[in-house]
Amino acid sequence: MLFNSYSFFIFFPLTVLIYFIFPKRLKNFWLLLASWYFYMGWDPRFIVLLIGSTLITWVGALGIEYVREKARNDGSTAYKSAKYDRAILILTLVINFGVLFFFKYSVFVFNNITLTLRALGLTLPETKFSVILPVGISFFTFQAVGYTIDVYRKDIYAEKNFLKYALFVAFFPQLVAGPIERSKNLLKQLDKTYSFNRDNFKEGLLLMLWGYFLKLMIADRAALYVNTVYGNFYTYTGVYIVMATVLFAFQIYCDFAGYSIIAMGASKILGINLMDNFNCPYFSRSVAEFWRRWHISLSTWFRDYLYIPLGGNRRGKHRKWLNIMIVFVFSGLWHGASWGFVAWGGLNGLYQVFGELFRGMSKKVKALLEIREESFSHKLFKAVFTFGLINISWIFFRAEGFMTAMRIGKQMLIHPNLSALLSGSIFACGMPIKEFFVLFVSIVLLLWADYMKYKGIVLRKALLRQDLWFRWLVYAGSVTVIAVMGIWGSSYDASSFIYFQF
């Protein structure tokens, strides 16, 4: 079920209405049923995977606490307890990541093994091997596994109420595309039920409205141009590809951030606070800062459960650089089973390693040229330069595979065709000039809103402090603009959220 579908516009109000009508003891049970129904909207068969992952991690966490408690009661050594609870954790991880590997990576591995054997001269029969990728499997697997690790680390106690834990894993606003919530945030909020709160309702609706603006006014409109150019890149020369890549940067940001913000708004209406998954990433002045602001729930997940256990920055700079590369290669693989995603992740890791390698040289150049770190011009240069680096990496993310990305890069460099900027032909790529104008105005509005947020000004809270007539004028105007000028309908491939495939 898509957030921008008619079925969701029926499902969500009914879910909220019944939630607030039901007695306290049934509220979470109702949300769980609604969440499972929401997930089954794509393919009812895969609810088995969701419930299976929930059961395995729930039982695993209880098992970890059980062996520890038994060791304390029996007077066993800490070593013996640690041996068994570690074994339970490993078994839980192997099962969950094994299921994820089968559905997401088995075809990729099979195809690469086949290609390697053929390259070695081995004749193999033609074999077709395909697996349907369950929507959101990476998100709910990481969330459930993170909970088990938290219990193992003694950050939280194991949840004994299965229904409450199942709701933590399956909570519908963030189930299929995040944010990947932590047990210390979401699970603890499920300890209590919530009554209707007018302030939460107003703030939640504003969040959802902004999320729909990002998705329907920017992401899906930019997709018209991006899909045209990337779908037939041999026809288009360099300047078209540059334009498409820049627009893709806004498409994927508004698509993913739009989903996360709608999820935050829907949860807020129910009284539950989800983490903010994006924090003005395109105002970053380094790639490292970008990754502290982009897909924050995944970045912090890899930091806490992979980078720090690998040693983080505690074992010298060379080990730190290796750990960074490992994390970003895995981050690329998390996004998809393709060498293009591996290259995208690896390139973002290399950016950070090179940034540290040349930090000393950079300081010397700044001193020589008398560049002031806090000057506006230098901050702007760093932000634009970082945006350029990120755009280069987006080519590998958007292209259909690594080799296609390399061909697109070659096409962009060999045939720049800057004259298209003057002739106006750059606009003739699946998007009329009026659509370009609407997109441009929408992106300007996005950048202004992000700049306000960057400066610590929360626009929705400022709006809620205004007079009633002004607020309703903004509400009515925004809904009308999105309804009339937004990109709707199944005829557009971008009507489904990009991150659903991950």
C-alpha positions as CSV (number, residue, x, y, z in Angstrom):
1,M,0.0,0.0,0.0
2,L,1.5,3.3,-1.1
3,F,1.3,6.5,0.9
4,N,0.1,8.3,-2.2
5,S,-2.6,5.8,-3.1
6,Y,-6.3,6.1,-2.7
7,S,-6.4,2.9,-0.6
8,F,-4.1,4.6,2.0
9,F,-6.3,7.7,2.1
10,I,-9.1,5.3,3.3
11,F,-6.9,3.0,5.4
12,F,-5.2,5.6,7.5
13,P,-8.2,7.7,8.7
14,L,-10.0,4.5,9.6
15,T,-7.0,3.1,11.4
16,V,-6.6,6.4,13.4
17,L,-10.3,6.6,14.2
18,I,-10.6,3.0,15.4
19,Y,-7.4,3.4,17.4
20,F,-8.7,6.3,19.4
21,I,-12.1,4.7,19.9
22,F,-10.8,1.4,21.1
23,P,-10.2,0.8,24.8
24,K,-6.5,1.0,26.0
25,R,-6.0,-2.7,26.2
26,L,-6.9,-3.2,22.5
27,K,-5.1,-0.2,21.0
28,N,-1.8,-1.8,20.3
29,F,-3.4,-5.0,19.2
30,W,-5.4,-3.0,16.6
31,L,-2.3,-1.2,15.4
32,L,-0.6,-4.6,14.9
33,L,-3.4,-6.0,12.9
34,A,-3.5,-2.8,10.8
35,S,0.3,-2.9,10.3
36,W,0.1,-6.5,9.1
37,Y,-2.7,-5.7,6.8
38,F,-0.7,-2.7,5.4
39,Y,2.2,-5.0,4.7
40,M,0.0,-7.6,3.0
41,G,-1.2,-5.0,0.6
42,W,1.9,-5.8,-1.6
43,D,1.9,-9.6,-1.4
44,P,0.1,-11.5,1.4
45,R,2.5,-14.4,1.1
46,F,5.4,-12.4,2.6
47,I,3.7,-11.7,5.9
48,V,5.2,-15.1,6.8
49,L,8.7,-13.6,6.5
50,L,7.7,-10.6,8.7
51,I,6.1,-12.7,11.4
52,G,9.0,-15.2,11.2
53,S,11.7,-12.6,11.7
54,T,9.6,-11.2,14.6
55,L,9.3,-14.6,16.3
56,I,13.0,-15.5,15.8
57,T,14.4,-12.2,17.2
58,W,11.8,-12.2,20.1
59,V,12.6,-15.8,21.1
60,G,16.4,-15.1,20.6
61,A,16.3,-12.1,23.0
62,L,14.3,-14.0,25.6
63,G,16.8,-16.9,25.3
64,I,19.8,-14.5,25.9
65,E,18.2,-13.3,29.1
66,Y,17.2,-16.8,30.1
67,V,20.7,-18.2,30.0
68,R,22.1,-15.2,31.9
69,E,19.5,-15.5,34.6
70,K,20.0,-19.3,34.8
71,A,23.8,-18.7,35.1
72,R,23.2,-16.2,38.0
73,N,20.9,-18.6,39.8
74,D,23.1,-21.6,39.4
75,G,26.3,-19.8,40.3
76,S,27.8,-20.5,36.9
77,T,30.8,-18.5,35.6
78,A,30.3,-15.4,33.5
79,Y,32.3,-17.1,30.8
80,K,29.8,-20.0,30.6
81,S,26.9,-17.6,30.4
82,A,28.6,-15.5,27.8
83,K,29.3,-18.6,25.7
84,Y,25.7,-19.5,25.5
85,D,24.1,-16.1,25.0
86,R,26.7,-15.4,22.3
87,A,25.7,-18.6,20.6
88,I,22.0,-17.6,20.7
89,L,22.8,-14.2,19.2
90,I,24.9,-15.7,16.4
91,L,22.1,-18.2,15.6
92,T,19.6,-15.4,15.5
93,L,21.8,-13.3,13.2
94,V,22.6,-16.2,10.9
95,I,18.9,-17.0,10.4
96,N,17.7,-13.5,9.8
97,F,20.6,-12.4,7.6
98,G,20.4,-15.8,5.8
99,V,16.8,-15.1,4.8
100,L,17.8,-11.6,3.8
101,F,20.7,-13.0,1.7
102,F,18.5,-15.6,-0.1
103,F,15.8,-13.1,-1.1
104,K,18.1,-10.2,-1.9
105,Y,21.5,-11.5,-2.9
106,S,21.2,-15.1,-4.0
107,V,20.5,-14.2,-7.7
108,F,23.3,-11.7,-7.7
109,V,25.8,-14.3,-6.4
110,F,24.5,-17.0,-8.7
111,N,24.8,-14.8,-11.8
112,N,28.4,-13.8,-10.8
113,I,29.5,-17.3,-10.2
114,T,28.0,-18.3,-13.5
115,L,29.8,-15.5,-15.3
116,T,33.1,-16.3,-13.6
117,L,32.9,-20.0,-14.6
118,R,32.1,-19.2,-18.2
119,A,35.1,-16.8,-18.2
120,L,37.3,-19.7,-17.1
121,G,36.1,-21.7,-20.2
122,L,33.6,-23.9,-18.4
123,T,30.5,-24.6,-20.5
124,L,27.3,-24.3,-18.4
125,P,23.7,-25.0,-19.4
126,E,21.4,-22.0,-19.5
127,T,19.7,-21.7,-16.1
128,K,17.2,-19.1,-15.1
129,F,17.2,-18.4,-11.4
130,S,14.9,-15.6,-10.0
131,V,13.6,-14.7,-6.6
132,I,10.9,-12.2,-5.7
133,L,12.2,-9.5,-3.4
134,P,9.8,-8.9,-0.5
135,V,9.2,-5.2,0.0
136,G,11.0,-3.6,3.0
137,I,12.8,-6.8,4.0
138,S,16.1,-4.9,4.6
139,F,14.3,-2.4,6.9
140,F,12.5,-4.7,9.2
141,T,15.4,-7.2,9.3
142,F,17.8,-4.5,10.5
143,Q,15.3,-3.2,13.0
144,A,14.6,-6.6,14.5
145,V,18.3,-7.6,14.5
146,G,19.2,-4.3,16.1
147,Y,16.8,-5.1,19.0
148,T,18.4,-8.5,19.6
149,I,21.9,-7.0,19.7
150,D,20.7,-4.3,22.1
151,V,19.4,-7.1,24.4
152,Y,22.7,-8.9,24.1
153,R,24.6,-5.7,25.0
154,K,22.3,-5.2,28.0
155,D,21.2,-1.8,26.6
156,I,17.6,-2.9,27.1
157,Y,15.6,-5.8,28.7
158,A,14.0,-8.4,26.4
159,E,10.4,-7.6,25.7
160,K,8.2,-10.4,27.1
161,N,5.0,-9.2,25.5
162,F,5.0,-10.6,22.0
163,L,2.2,-8.4,20.6
164,K,4.0,-5.3,21.7
165,Y,7.3,-6.4,20.2
166,A,5.6,-7.5,17.0
167,L,4.1,-4.0,16.7
168,F,7.7,-2.6,17.2
169,V,8.9,-4.6,14.2
170,A,5.8,-4.1,12.0
171,F,4.6,-0.5,12.9
172,F,3.1,0.4,9.5
173,P,4.3,4.1,9.0
174,Q,7.9,3.1,9.0
175,L,7.7,-0.6,8.1
176,V,8.7,-0.7,4.5
177,A,11.1,2.3,4.0
178,G,12.1,3.4,7.5
179,P,13.3,5.1,9.4
180,I,15.0,2.1,11.0
181,E,13.9,2.7,14.6
182,R,15.8,1.6,17.7
183,S,14.3,-0.3,20.5
184,K,15.2,2.4,23.0
185,N,13.0,4.8,21.1
186,L,10.0,3.1,19.5
187,L,9.6,0.1,21.7
188,K,9.6,2.1,24.9
189,Q,6.9,4.4,23.4
190,L,4.7,1.3,22.9
191,D,4.7,0.8,26.7
192,K,1.8,3.2,26.9
193,T,-1.2,3.9,24.7
194,Y,-2.2,7.4,23.5
195,S,-5.4,9.4,23.5
196,F,-6.3,11.9,20.8
197,N,-4.1,15.0,21.1
198,R,-5.1,18.1,19.1
199,D,-1.5,19.4,18.9
200,N,-0.1,16.1,17.7
201,F,-2.9,15.9,15.1
202,K,-2.1,19.4,13.7
203,E,1.6,18.8,13.7
204,G,1.3,15.4,12.2
205,L,-0.9,16.6,9.3
206,L,1.6,19.4,8.6
207,L,4.4,16.8,8.4
208,M,2.4,14.6,6.1
209,L,1.5,17.6,3.9
210,W,5.2,18.5,3.6
211,G,6.1,14.9,2.8
212,Y,3.5,14.7,0.0
213,F,4.8,18.0,-1.4
214,L,8.3,16.6,-1.6
215,K,7.1,13.3,-3.2
216,L,4.4,14.6,-5.6
217,M,5.7,18.1,-6.5
218,I,9.5,17.4,-6.7
219,A,10.4,13.7,-6.7
220,D,7.9,12.4,-9.2
221,R,8.2,15.5,-11.4
222,A,12.0,15.2,-11.5
223,A,11.6,11.5,-12.4
224,L,10.0,12.4,-15.7
225,Y,13.3,14.0,-16.9
226,V,15.6,11.6,-15.1
227,N,13.9,8.5,-16.5
228,T,13.9,9.9,-20.0
229,V,17.7,10.6,-20.0
230,Y,19.0,7.6,-18.0
231,G,16.6,5.3,-19.9
232,N,18.2,6.3,-23.3
233,F,21.5,7.8,-22.3
234,Y,23.2,7.1,-25.7
235,T,20.8,9.6,-27.3
236,Y,21.7,12.4,-24.9
237,T,25.0,14.2,-24.5
238,G,26.9,15.4,-21.5
239,V,24.9,18.5,-20.4
240,Y,21.6,16.5,-20.5
241,I,23.2,13.8,-18.3
242,V,24.5,16.4,-15.9
243,M,21.0,18.0,-15.6
244,A,19.4,14.5,-15.1
245,T,22.0,13.6,-12.4
246,V,21.4,16.9,-10.5
247,L,17.6,16.4,-10.8
248,F,18.1,12.8,-9.6
249,A,19.8,14.1,-6.5
250,F,16.7,16.0,-5.6
251,Q,14.4,13.2,-6.8
252,I,15.9,10.6,-4.5
253,Y,16.2,13.1,-1.6
254,C,12.5,14.2,-1.9
255,D,11.3,10.6,-2.6
256,F,13.0,9.1,0.5
257,A,12.7,12.1,2.8
258,G,9.1,12.5,1.7
259,Y,8.3,9.0,2.8
260,S,10.1,9.4,6.1
261,I,8.3,12.7,6.8
262,I,4.9,11.2,5.9
263,A,5.8,8.3,8.3
264,M,6.7,10.8,11.0
265,G,3.5,12.7,10.5
266,A,1.3,9.6,10.6
267,S,3.0,8.4,13.7
268,K,2.7,11.8,15.4
269,I,-1.0,11.7,14.9
270,L,-1.0,8.4,16.8
271,G,1.1,10.0,19.5
272,I,4.3,8.2,18.6
273,N,7.5,10.1,17.7
274,L,9.8,8.7,15.0
275,M,13.4,9.8,14.5
276,D,14.1,12.5,11.9
277,N,15.8,10.6,9.1
278,F,17.2,13.6,7.1
279,N,18.7,16.8,8.3
280,C,19.4,19.2,5.4
281,P,22.0,16.9,3.7
282,Y,22.7,19.1,0.7
283,F,23.9,21.8,3.0
284,S,26.8,19.6,4.1
285,R,30.3,20.9,3.7
286,S,32.0,17.4,3.5
287,V,31.0,13.9,2.5
288,A,31.4,12.8,6.1
289,E,29.0,15.5,7.2
290,F,26.6,14.5,4.4
291,W,26.4,11.0,5.8
292,R,25.6,12.4,9.3
293,R,22.6,14.1,7.7
294,W,21.5,11.5,5.1
295,H,19.5,8.4,6.0
296,I,20.4,9.0,9.6
297,S,18.8,5.8,10.9
298,L,20.9,3.6,8.6
299,S,24.1,5.5,9.0
300,T,23.8,5.3,12.8
301,W,22.8,1.6,12.6
302,F,26.1,0.8,10.7
303,R,28.0,3.0,13.1
304,D,26.7,1.3,16.2
305,Y,26.5,-2.3,15.0
306,L,29.4,-2.5,12.5
307,Y,31.8,0.4,12.5
308,I,32.4,0.5,16.3
309,P,32.5,-3.3,16.8
310,L,35.2,-3.4,14.0
311,G,37.2,-1.0,16.2
312,G,36.0,2.3,14.9
313,N,38.8,4.9,15.1
314,R,40.4,3.3,18.2
315,R,43.1,1.2,16.4
316,G,44.9,3.8,14.4
317,K,44.2,5.7,11.2
318,H,44.8,2.9,8.8
319,R,42.4,0.6,10.6
320,K,39.9,3.4,10.8
321,W,40.1,3.9,7.0
322,L,39.6,0.2,6.4
323,N,36.6,0.2,8.7
324,I,35.1,3.1,6.8
325,M,35.5,1.3,3.5
326,I,34.0,-1.9,5.0
327,V,31.0,0.0,6.3
328,F,30.3,1.9,3.0
329,V,30.8,-1.2,0.8
330,F,28.2,-3.0,3.0
331,S,26.0,0.1,2.9
332,G,26.1,-0.1,-0.9
333,L,25.2,-3.8,-0.8
334,W,22.3,-3.0,1.6
335,H,20.8,-0.8,-1.0
336,G,20.9,-3.4,-3.7
337,A,22.6,-6.5,-5.1
338,S,24.5,-4.8,-7.9
339,W,28.1,-3.8,-8.5
340,G,26.8,-0.4,-9.2
341,F,25.7,-0.1,-5.6
342,V,29.0,-1.5,-4.4
343,A,30.8,1.2,-6.4
344,W,28.5,3.9,-5.0
345,G,29.1,2.8,-1.5
346,G,32.9,2.4,-2.0
347,L,33.2,5.8,-3.7
348,N,31.5,7.5,-0.7
349,G,34.0,5.6,1.5
350,L,36.9,6.7,-0.6
351,Y,35.8,10.3,-0.5
352,Q,36.1,10.2,3.3
353,V,39.4,8.4,3.3
354,F,40.9,10.9,0.8
355,G,39.4,13.7,2.8
356,E,41.5,12.7,5.8
357,L,44.6,11.9,3.8
358,F,44.7,15.4,2.3
359,R,43.5,17.3,5.4
360,G,47.1,18.5,6.2
361,M,47.7,19.6,2.6
362,S,44.3,21.4,2.6
363,K,45.2,23.4,5.7
364,K,48.5,24.4,4.2
365,V,46.8,25.6,1.0
366,K,44.2,27.6,3.0
367,A,47.0,29.3,4.9
368,L,48.9,30.1,1.8
369,L,45.9,31.6,0.0
370,E,44.7,33.2,3.3
371,I,41.3,31.4,3.1
372,R,39.2,31.9,6.2
373,E,37.3,28.8,7.3
374,E,34.3,30.8,8.5
375,S,33.9,33.0,5.5
376,F,30.7,32.7,3.5
377,S,32.5,32.2,0.3
378,H,34.5,29.2,1.7
379,K,31.4,27.6,3.2
380,L,29.6,28.0,-0.1
381,F,32.5,26.5,-2.0
382,K,32.7,23.5,0.3
383,A,28.9,22.9,0.1
384,V,28.9,23.1,-3.7
385,F,32.0,20.9,-4.0
386,T,30.5,18.3,-1.7
387,F,27.2,18.4,-3.7
388,G,29.3,17.8,-6.8
389,L,31.0,14.7,-5.3
390,I,27.7,13.3,-4.1
391,N,26.3,13.8,-7.6
392,I,29.1,11.8,-9.2
393,S,28.3,8.9,-6.9
394,W,24.6,9.2,-7.7
395,I,25.4,8.1,-11.3
396,F,26.4,4.7,-10.0
397,F,23.3,4.6,-7.8
398,R,20.8,5.5,-10.6
399,A,22.4,3.6,-13.5
400,E,21.4,0.0,-14.3
401,G,24.6,-1.5,-13.1
402,F,28.3,-0.6,-12.9
403,M,29.2,-0.9,-16.6
404,T,26.2,1.3,-17.5
405,A,27.3,3.9,-15.1
406,M,30.8,3.9,-16.6
407,R,29.3,4.3,-20.1
408,I,27.1,7.2,-18.9
409,G,30.2,8.9,-17.4
410,K,32.1,8.4,-20.7
411,Q,29.2,9.8,-22.7
412,M,29.0,12.8,-20.4
413,L,32.7,13.6,-20.8
414,I,33.2,12.9,-24.5
415,H,30.1,14.8,-25.7
416,P,29.5,17.7,-23.3
417,N,27.4,19.7,-25.9
418,L,27.2,22.9,-23.8
419,S,25.3,24.6,-26.7
420,A,22.2,22.8,-25.5
421,L,22.1,25.3,-22.6
422,L,21.7,28.2,-25.0
423,S,19.4,26.6,-27.5
424,G,16.9,25.5,-24.8
425,S,16.8,21.9,-26.2
426,I,17.8,20.7,-22.7
427,F,14.2,21.1,-21.7
428,A,12.9,18.7,-24.3
429,C,13.4,15.6,-22.3
430,G,10.1,14.2,-21.3
431,M,9.2,17.4,-19.4
432,P,7.6,20.5,-20.9
433,I,9.0,23.9,-20.0
434,K,6.1,24.7,-17.6
435,E,6.8,21.5,-15.7
436,F,10.4,22.7,-15.4
437,F,9.2,26.0,-14.0
438,V,7.0,24.3,-11.4
439,L,9.9,22.0,-10.5
440,F,12.3,24.9,-10.2
441,V,10.0,26.8,-7.9
442,S,9.4,23.7,-5.8
443,I,13.1,23.0,-5.4
444,V,13.7,26.7,-4.3
445,L,11.0,26.3,-1.7
446,L,12.6,23.0,-0.5
447,L,16.0,24.7,-0.2
448,W,14.5,27.6,1.7
449,A,12.8,25.3,4.1
450,D,15.9,23.2,4.6
451,Y,17.9,26.4,5.2
452,M,15.5,27.5,7.9
453,K,15.8,24.0,9.5
454,Y,19.6,24.3,9.1
455,K,19.4,27.5,11.1
456,G,17.3,25.8,13.8
457,I,13.9,27.3,12.7
458,V,11.1,24.7,12.6
459,L,8.6,26.2,10.1
460,R,5.6,24.0,11.0
461,K,5.9,25.1,14.7
462,A,6.1,28.7,13.5
463,L,3.0,28.2,11.3
464,L,1.1,26.7,14.2
465,R,1.7,29.9,16.2
466,Q,-0.1,32.0,13.6
467,D,-3.8,33.1,13.6
468,L,-6.4,30.6,12.6
469,W,-7.4,32.3,9.4
470,F,-3.8,32.4,8.2
471,R,-3.1,28.7,9.0
472,W,-6.2,27.6,7.2
473,L,-5.3,29.7,4.2
474,V,-1.9,27.9,4.1
475,Y,-3.5,24.5,4.6
476,A,-6.1,25.0,1.8
477,G,-3.6,26.5,-0.6
478,S,-1.1,23.7,0.0
479,V,-3.6,20.9,-0.5
480,T,-5.0,22.6,-3.6
481,V,-1.5,23.0,-5.2
482,I,-0.5,19.5,-4.4
483,A,-3.8,18.0,-5.6
484,V,-3.8,20.0,-8.9
485,M,-0.1,20.2,-9.7
486,G,1.3,17.1,-8.1
487,I,2.3,14.1,-10.3
488,W,-0.3,11.4,-9.6
489,G,-1.2,8.0,-11.1
490,S,0.1,4.6,-11.8
491,S,1.2,5.7,-15.3
492,Y,4.4,7.2,-13.7
493,D,7.0,4.7,-12.6
494,A,8.0,7.0,-9.8
495,S,4.6,6.7,-8.1
496,S,6.1,4.0,-6.0
497,F,8.8,5.1,-3.5
498,I,12.4,4.3,-4.6
499,Y,13.4,2.9,-1.3
500,F,10.7,0.2,-1.3
501,Q,13.1,-1.9,-3.4
502,F,15.7,-2.0,-0.7
